[in-house]
Amino acid sequence: MIVITGATGNIGRALAARLHGHDPLAVVRRPADDLQSRYAIADFDRPETIGDLLSPGDRLFLNSGIWPGFVAAHRAVIDLAAKAGVAQIVAVSVRGAAPGRRLAMGLHGLVDAHLEESGVPYAILRPSGFMQTLPRDFRDGTMYGAYGSAGVNYIDTRDIADVAAALLTAPVGPGRVYELTGPPSLSHDGIAAEIGKALGRKARYVNLSVPEMAAHLVRQGIPQPFAGELAALQAETGDGSWEATTTVVAELTGHAPRSWQEFLTDHRHLFA
Ligand SMILES: NC(=O)c1ccc[n+]([C@@H]2O[C@H](COP(=O)([O-])OP(=O)(O)OC[C@H]3O[C@@H](n4cnc5c(N)ncnc54)[C@H](OP(=O)(O)O)[C@@H]3O)[C@@H](O)[C@H]2O)c1
């Protein structure tokens, strides 16, 4: 059985659909009859509810959004998977993850280290930014950020689901970290131009300094110090360190990462 946590999210939903015929079990917090998979109700906040679903030889897709209990809950589920004799964990992390780094990068770094030491065969996926977050960021055709002018990589979450499906259905390989990237990186001005072209209307990116961006986020209702950390993280990913691309998606899935054009064609309704 392949157990999929975070099954109602962007990656999980696509993965559940792709694993049709491979005995998937979606883990959800509330009934989700629209999922293309059978499901069980369980919650990371009570890790034992996920542990109870696991049997020897199962494969586990480990993924959820981030919340204050994220590290403890994911570590607990990894321990329960080891105890249950799970054959492989495929986990979603983030590009640049390492203990001590800012926000999600630091949290994922702690979970990744725990997984690497768990004894369970693992594949850690470290994707760049999700294209699927951009409709939320481009409110009324304008995106504010502190990324600067370097290229920043974004990936379509459907490519992450494709990679996870490939790893979860192939024989279990040695423990490995996979850096996943999308099509060639663009600056945020370049991304705005692509969106404008695809939608046939004006889209613009407005670059702010880190303190200006932090103040902008506070005005949007995001509390300090989180707003300051978020703005600083944007400047860090915009310093060129998220510009390089890898060949992992093509190698594992047999297709190139989805292009900006493909993403925008399929998601134009979300930019309304
Ligand atoms: N956003 C990016 O650009 C980006 C880039 C790289 C890596 N990542 C990483 O990708 C992962 C997914 O992020 P996302 O924002 O894209 O997630 P998402 O698609 O919004 O999905 C989050 C999923 O996690 C579930 N979930 C959240 N808290 C849970 C809990 N306490 N117990 C059980 N399920 C819970 C949600 O269930 P409900 O439907 O019940 O809420 C949902 O299925 C995160 O680890 C993030 O750090 C994100």
The ligand as a Gaussian input file, in Angstrom:
#p B3LYP/6-31G(d) Opt

LIG

0 1
 N        4.941000      26.807000      -1.264000
 C        6.142000      26.681000      -1.828000
 O        6.547000      27.455000      -2.712000
 C        7.042000      25.542000      -1.366000
 C        8.299000      25.383000      -1.971000
 C        9.094000      24.294000      -1.601000
 C        8.640000      23.407000      -0.626000
 N        7.429000      23.601000      -0.043000
 C        6.960000      22.627000       0.956000
 O        5.902000      21.869000       0.387000
 C        5.096000      21.334000       1.423000
 C        3.643000      21.510000       1.058000
 O        3.333000      22.876000       1.162000
 P        2.024000      23.518000       0.556000
 O        1.902000      24.853000       1.184000
 O        2.008000      23.411000      -0.915000
 O        0.918000      22.565000       1.099000
 P       -0.538000      22.381000       0.524000
 O       -0.558000      21.979000      -0.890000
 O       -1.315000      23.580000       0.898000
 O       -1.021000      21.117000       1.335000
 C       -0.945000      21.019000       2.680000
 C       -1.516000      19.645000       3.030000
 O       -1.109000      19.342000       4.345000
 C       -2.265000      19.002000       5.089000
 N       -2.039000      19.351000       6.489000
 C       -1.643000      20.553000       6.983000
 N       -1.541000      20.462000       8.323000
 C       -1.890000      19.183000       8.660000
 C       -1.995000      18.461000       9.874000
 N       -1.757000      19.037000      11.055000
 N       -2.385000      17.147000       9.837000
 C       -2.681000      16.563000       8.642000
 N       -2.587000      17.189000       7.453000
 C       -2.211000      18.486000       7.480000
 C       -3.383000      19.797000       4.455000
 O       -4.609000      19.241000       4.831000
 P       -5.977000      20.106000       4.948000
 O       -6.549000      20.149000       3.550000
 O       -6.790000      19.341000       5.887000
 O       -5.597000      21.469000       5.448000
 C       -3.027000      19.615000       2.987000
 O       -3.445000      18.355000       2.531000
 C        5.535000      22.049000       2.701000
 O        6.345000      21.197000       3.455000
 C        6.350000      23.237000       2.197000
 O        7.350000      23.651000       3.115000
 C        6.610000      24.638000      -0.392000

